Each structure stands twice: as structure tokens, then as C-alpha cells.
């Protein structure tokens, strides 16, 4: 790349490891020296070194690394272990990493605006209280499977000056277990997206528990479908209600493949992917949260709500508060007589950012904390 594009258009940043040896009480630079030597052997001279370590590198140690790697001392940067990933930009900014990069490319550095970021990290590290959320998912090793979901919950919690404590629950374990024992102490319940039949009945049971016990429930994609199926079965009286993803012979096809929708034949692939418009009903919970009648959200799913069942479910008390106006597809459902019970067909976690938490996550965390406070006062 450097030969092709020139040194003014390329920058090599090399991540190395500087371990601390407890027995000798010192940081060791040999792994970094050896790593740079191997990199140079294939023709790459790093411009910047990011030195992973659990403590700050002293000026003397940086000078030593610089001497043995032929990297400017100012470009030897401590990549210190931190309590959370959101502290990393501040660690790098303190050492001028951004200025090193802009200088290398001959760019005029922008004015640093780290005030909001510092405030975010401060709120995260000094919460006023905590809130406990149960995520009822498909897998045992849930955290990596729902990484963006976890971060969106953190964003929403920090916006409420709270720390979020997440308990990852495998849905299959809820199919026969006593829900009061498992979910009774939780402040909020979130059922995430996914595919396949595994654990579906456990998710439906979790939705029923949240509806009956007035626990805030947030259903995303498949979670929204499970909540709607539960309502159809247990409130609207539609016996055997299901999605054709789980039961092709169900007598009440609440959800089916979107290409089966009447008049929708030109949609291409099997997934509804990307950003779509959703129009929200005024006076709904969704409108109160978004404060807008039109929103754009990202999708990734195969199955849609069957319009044939709109009337019986609405008559039973379900509110379809958000729809895609182009195809009439249900996007948001909620229960008006519940403190906070909302399901969305889209994936709001994809659009959540640290300084711009998604409004649904912010509101869900706030409602979950209110439920916690209400339980405390009993």
C-alpha cells in the first residue's frame, strides 16, 4: 500500500503487548521489540505503536521502545486497560494519538469536542443506582450473540444515570420452570431477535409473565412476534396461534413469510433488510417516546404480521401503533393498559450510539427503573 499510495497517504499502526511481570515488578518490552522486528522483516515499518498494558508506560520505557523499534518516542502510545471501552478514546486523546494521525496525513486537526464524551464516561462510572434487565434469548453463551443489544442497553442506562445489570437467560429453561422464581425479581424483560424454533415457548411464557405481572417488556423482532402470539393465544382466544416459522399447520397464522403477503410480489430476496419508514399513531406510547409521527428503522427478518388478524387482536386490546405505509406492515405493537409493553419488528439497537441513545432503550430502562422503585416501596 505504501509503495502504491505513498507515505503521505498511508499510516501503519501496530498493536503490541507489554506484559507486567509480578515476580520482577517491571514491564517487559521484549515482546514489542520482537513483534516490530518480525513486522519489519516483511517490509512494514510501523508509524505508531499502540502498547497494550495494564498500566501507564513511563517516559523512560517509551524511550527504550522507541530506540529498539525505530518509532518516534511521541508515537509510542500506551493502550492501557480500562474499566470500560468508552474510556479508550480519552486515554488516546490524552496522548495525542489523533494529532499524530492528522499530522501524518497532512490534515488540519479539528477542534477537540470531548466534553460530552467525558460527561458520558463520568455518568457511566458514577451511576445513581442500578436496574436489572433479564434478556430471554436462544443461546447459553448469550453475551457475544447480542453484543449490540448489550451496548444499546448501556447507552439507555447511562442516559438515565443508571448502571444496567443484565441477566442472560436461556429461553428453553423457561419452558417448564417457575417464572416467578426466575423473573420475579427483574426490573424489566427484553426478548431479542433471532431465528428458529428453539426456546420459542419459553419466550412466549416470559411475555405472558410480563403482561400479567405488569413488568416492562421490550420485544425486538422475534421478541415482538412472541409477545403478539402470546396475546393472540391467551387474550384474544385464538387457540394454537403461532408463526408459520414454528408451525406451518397452525390454525391462526399470526406471522408468515412476507413474500406471502397478498399483492407483495416484487420484493426480491427472502429477508426484509435495511431501513424502512414507520408511521406512528399519535397518543401512543411509541409516539410519546419518539415524539415524531415518522421514523426510519433498520430491519432484518423474514416473517411479518398477518393483516388478517389485525381486527381480532385490536378488538382484544392490542394496539398496532406503528406501520410501514408502503405495504401496511405492522412495525410496533403495544398494550395501552400496561405501564410499558412494546414490541417492534425492527432492530433499534443498530442505531443506538453512546451520545445518542436510542429512544426506545432509554424509555425502556426508565420504565424498568420506575418498576424497581415501585417494588421497593411496597
C-alpha positions in Angstrom: 0.0 0.0 0.0 2.8 2.4 0.8 4.5 1.7 -2.5 1.3 2.3 -4.3 -0.1 5.3 -2.4 2.9 6.9 -0.9 3.8 7.7 2.7 1.6 10.8 2.8 -1.5 8.6 2.2 -0.7 5.6 4.4 -0.2 5.0 8.1 0.8 1.8 9.8 -0.4 1.4 13.4 1.0 -1.7 15.1 -0.7 -3.1 18.2 1.8 -4.8 20.6 1.8 -6.3 24.1 3.9 -5.0 27.0 3.3 -7.5 29.9 3.9 -6.7 33.6 5.9 -9.4 35.4 4.8 -9.6 39.0 7.9 -11.5 40.1 10.3 -8.8 39.0 7.8 -5.9 39.4 8.5 -4.5 35.9 7.1 -4.1 32.4 8.8 -6.1 29.7 9.4 -4.6 26.2 10.9 -7.7 24.6 7.6 -8.9 23.1 7.2 -5.5 21.5 10.7 -5.4 20.1 10.4 -8.9 18.7 7.0 -8.1 17.2 8.2 -5.0 15.4 11.3 -6.9 14.2 9.0 -9.5 12.6 6.9 -6.8 11.0 9.9 -5.1 9.5 11.1 -8.4 8.1 8.1 -8.4 5.8 8.7 -4.8 4.8 6.5 -2.8 7.1 7.9 -0.1 9.4 5.2 1.0 11.9 4.5 4.7 12.3 2.6 4.3 15.6 2.8 1.7 18.3 -0.2 1.0 20.5 1.2 -0.8 23.5 -1.3 -2.9 25.3 -0.6 -2.9 29.0 -2.3 -2.8 32.4 -0.6 0.4 33.5 0.9 3.6 32.0 4.3 3.4 30.3 6.9 5.7 31.8 8.8 8.2 29.6 11.9 6.0 30.1 10.2 2.9 28.9 8.7 4.7 25.9 12.2 6.0 25.1 13.6 2.4 25.3 10.8 1.1 23.0 11.5 3.9 20.6 15.2 3.2 20.4 14.7 -0.5 19.7 11.9 -0.2 17.2 12.8 3.0 15.2 9.5 4.5 16.1 9.4 8.1 17.3 9.0 8.3 21.1 5.9 10.6 20.7 4.4 7.8 18.6 4.7 5.1 21.3 1.2 5.2 22.8 0.0 3.5 25.9 -3.1 1.4 25.2 -3.9 0.9 28.9 -6.5 -1.5 30.2 -9.6 0.5 31.3 -12.8 -0.3 33.2 -15.0 0.1 30.0 -14.3 0.5 26.3 -15.7 4.1 26.4 -12.7 5.3 28.3 -10.3 4.3 25.5 -10.8 7.5 23.3 -10.0 9.6 26.3 -6.8 7.6 27.0 -5.7 8.0 23.4 -6.7 11.7 23.3 -4.5 12.4 26.4 -1.5 11.1 24.5 -2.3 13.0 21.3 -3.0 10.0 19.1 -5.5 11.9 17.0 -2.9 14.7 16.4 -0.3 12.1 15.3 -2.7 10.7 12.7 -3.7 14.0 11.3 -0.1 15.2 11.2 0.9 12.0 9.2 -1.8 12.7 6.6 -1.1 16.4 6.5 -4.6 17.2 7.7 -5.7 20.2 9.8 -6.9 18.8 13.1 -10.4 19.7 14.1 -11.2 21.3 17.4 -11.5 18.6 20.0 -15.0 18.3 21.5 -14.6 15.8 24.2 -16.8 17.4 26.8 -19.9 15.3 26.0 -17.8 12.2 25.8 -16.2 12.9 29.2 -19.6 13.6 30.7 -20.9 10.2 29.3 -18.0 8.3 30.8 -18.4 10.2 34.2 -22.1 9.2 34.3 -21.3 5.7 33.4 -18.7 5.4 36.1 -20.8 7.1 38.8 -24.4 5.9 38.4 -27.0 6.9 40.9 -28.5 3.4 41.1 -28.8 0.2 39.0 -31.5 -1.5 37.1 -31.7 -5.3 36.4 -32.8 -6.5 33.0 -33.4 -10.1 32.0 -32.7 -10.9 28.4 -34.5 -14.1 27.3 -32.5 -15.4 24.4 -31.9 -18.5 22.4 -28.3 -19.3 23.3 -26.4 -20.3 26.5 -23.4 -18.1 25.6 -25.7 -15.1 25.0 -23.5 -12.1 25.5 -21.4 -12.3 22.3 -24.6 -13.2 20.4 -26.3 -10.0 21.4 -23.4 -7.6 21.7 -25.1 -4.6 20.0 -28.1 -5.2 22.3 -26.0 -5.0 25.4 -24.3 -1.8 24.3 -27.7 -0.2 23.5 -28.9 -1.1 27.0 -25.8 0.5 28.4 -26.5 3.7 26.3 -30.0 3.8 27.6 -28.9 3.2 31.2 -26.3 6.0 31.2 -28.9 8.4 29.8 -30.9 7.6 32.9 -27.8 7.9 35.1 -28.1 4.2 35.9 -26.0 1.1 35.7 -27.6 -1.8 33.9 -27.2 -5.3 35.3 -28.0 -7.9 32.7 -29.0 -11.4 33.4 -28.8 -13.7 30.3 -31.5 -16.3 30.4 -31.8 -19.3 28.1 -35.3 -19.4 26.8 -35.6 -23.2 26.9 -35.1 -23.1 30.7 -38.3 -21.0 31.0 -40.5 -23.6 29.2 -41.0 -25.7 32.4 -39.5 -23.6 35.2 -41.4 -21.5 37.7 -41.3 -18.0 36.2 -41.9 -16.1 39.4 -38.7 -17.6 40.8 -36.7 -16.8 37.7 -38.2 -13.5 36.6 -39.9 -12.2 39.7 -37.0 -10.0 40.9 -36.3 -8.5 37.5 -37.0 -4.8 36.7 -37.6 -5.4 33.0 -37.6 -8.2 30.5 -36.2 -8.0 27.0 -36.9 -10.6 24.3 -34.4 -10.1 21.4 -34.5 -11.1 17.8 -33.4 -14.4 16.3 -34.4 -17.3 14.1 -35.5 -20.9 14.7 -37.9 -22.7 17.0 -35.6 -23.4 19.9 -36.8 -21.7 23.1 -39.8 -20.1 21.5 -42.3 -21.4 24.1 -40.1 -20.1 26.8 -40.0 -16.6 25.2 -43.8 -16.7 24.9 -44.1 -17.6 28.6 -41.8 -14.7 29.5 -44.1 -12.4 27.5 -47.1 -13.7 29.4 -45.4 -13.2 32.7 -44.5 -9.6 31.8 -48.1 -8.9 30.6 -49.8 -10.4 33.7 -47.4 -9.0 36.3 -47.1 -5.6 34.7 -43.3 -5.9 34.3 -41.9 -3.7 31.5 -41.4 -5.8 28.4 -39.4 -4.9 25.3 -39.8 -7.3 22.3 -37.4 -6.9 19.4 -38.1 -8.6 16.0 -38.8 -12.2 17.0 -39.4 -10.9 20.5 -42.2 -8.7 19.2 -43.6 -11.8 17.4 -43.6 -13.9 20.5 -45.4 -11.2 22.5 -48.0 -10.9 19.8 -48.5 -14.7 19.6 -48.9 -14.9 23.4 -51.5 -12.1 23.3 -53.4 -13.9 20.5 -53.5 -17.2 22.4 -54.2 -16.0 25.9 -56.2 -12.8 25.5 -57.8 -12.9 22.0 -58.6 -16.6 22.4 -57.0 -17.7 19.2 -56.1 -21.3 20.1 -53.0 -22.6 18.5 -51.9 -19.2 17.3 -48.4 -19.2 16.0 -46.0 -18.2 13.3 -45.5 -20.4 10.3 -41.8 -20.4 11.1 -42.6 -22.6 14.0 -45.8 -24.4 12.9 -46.8 -24.5 9.3 -50.1 -26.0 10.2 -51.2 -23.5 12.8 -54.9 -22.6 12.6 -54.1 -19.0 13.3 -51.1 -17.8 11.2 -50.3 -14.7 13.1 -47.0 -14.3 11.3 -45.9 -15.7 7.9 -43.3 -15.1 5.3 -43.5 -11.6 3.9 -43.5 -12.7 0.3 -46.8 -14.5 1.0 -48.5 -11.2 1.7 -51.2 -10.5 -0.8 -50.0 -8.1 -3.6 -46.4 -8.1 -2.5 -44.6 -10.0 -5.2 -41.7 -7.7 -6.2 -39.7 -7.6 -3.0 -36.8 -9.8 -4.2 -35.0 -11.9 -1.5 -36.3 -13.7 1.5 -35.3 -11.1 4.1 -36.7 -7.6 4.6 -33.3 -5.9 5.0 -32.3 -2.3 5.5 -34.1 0.9 6.6 -37.8 1.3 6.2 -40.3 4.0 7.1 -42.7 3.6 10.1 -45.6 5.9 10.7 -46.7 6.1 14.3 -50.1 6.8 15.8 -50.4 9.8 17.9 -51.3 9.4 21.6 -49.5 6.0 21.6 -46.5 5.0 23.8 -44.4 4.9 20.7 -45.3 8.5 19.8 -44.5 9.6 23.3 -41.1 8.0 23.1 -40.1 9.1 19.6 -42.0 12.4 19.6 -42.4 12.0 15.9 -45.0 10.6 13.5 -42.5 9.2 11.1 -39.4 7.3 11.9 -36.9 5.2 9.9 -35.6 2.0 11.4 -33.4 -1.0 10.3 -34.8 -4.4 9.6 -33.5 -8.0 9.3 -36.3 -10.6 9.3 -38.3 -13.0 7.1 -41.7 -13.1 8.8 -44.4 -10.4 9.0 -47.6 -9.9 10.9 -50.6 -11.2 9.1 -53.0 -8.4 8.4 -55.9 -10.8 8.5 -55.6 -10.9 12.3 -55.4 -7.1 12.9 -59.1 -6.8 13.8 -59.5 -9.6 16.4 -56.3 -8.6 18.1 -57.1 -4.9 18.2 -60.6 -5.7 19.5 -59.0 -7.8 22.2 -56.9 -4.8 23.3 -53.6 -4.9 21.3 -52.6 -1.6 19.7 -50.7 -1.6 16.4 -49.1 1.8 16.9 -46.6 1.8 14.1 -47.0 0.7 10.4 -45.0 0.8 7.3 -47.2 3.0 5.0 -45.9 1.4 1.7 -47.0 -2.1 2.4 -49.2 -1.7 5.5 -46.9 -3.9 7.6 -47.2 -3.8 11.4 -44.0 -2.4 12.9 -44.9 -1.6 16.5 -47.4 -3.2 18.9 -48.1 -2.2 22.5 -50.6 -2.7 25.3 -52.3 0.6 26.4 -53.3 -0.8 29.8 -49.7 -1.7 30.7 -47.0 0.5 32.2 -44.5 -0.3 29.4 -45.2 -3.2 27.0 -43.9 -2.6 23.5 -42.7 -4.8 20.6 -41.1 -3.7 17.4 -40.4 -5.6 14.2 -37.2 -3.7 13.5 -33.8 -3.7 15.3 -33.4 -0.3 17.2 -30.1 -1.5 18.8 -28.5 -1.0 15.4 -29.0 2.8 15.6 -28.1 3.4 19.2 -24.9 5.4 20.0 -23.3 6.4 23.2 -24.1 10.1 22.9 -27.4 9.4 21.0 -29.0 6.5 22.9 -31.9 5.0 21.0 -35.2 6.5 22.5 -36.8 3.1 22.9 -33.9 1.8 25.0 -33.8 5.0 27.0 -37.5 4.8 27.7 -37.4 1.0 28.5 -34.7 1.5 31.0 -36.5 4.4 32.6 -39.7 2.4 32.9 -37.8 -0.6 34.3 -36.3 1.6 37.0 -39.7 3.0 37.8 -40.9 -0.6 38.2 -37.9 -1.2 40.5 -38.8 1.8 42.6 -42.5 0.8 42.8 -41.5 -2.7 44.0 -39.2 -1.2 46.6 -42.0 0.9 48.0 -44.4 -2.0 48.6 
